[in-house]
């Protein structure tokens, strides 16, 4: 998988998780927080991939 495809896939998953997080949070606050943490991990991954592409 190329970097661009990987970035697009992670961005799409992060966007879907954002919608799910809001729905989850309305039922269970702690589970919603965990979903937010996963979104943060995805953001960090995207940042690292972008940084590596710039450094090359």
C-alpha positions, 0 to 999 in steps of 0.5 A, a space after each residue: 500500500 502506498 503512503 498516500 493510500 495509507 494516509 487516506 485510509 487512516 483519515 477515513 477511519 478517523 472520520 468514521 470513528 469521530 461520528 461513532 465516538 459521539 454516538 458512543 459517548 451519548 451511551 457511555 462516557 468512558 467508552 467515548 473517552 477511549 474512542 477519543 484516545 484512539 482518534 488521538 493515536 490516529 492523528 499521531 500516526 498521520 503526523 508521523 507519516 507526514 513528517 517522514 514524507 517531508 524528511 525524505 
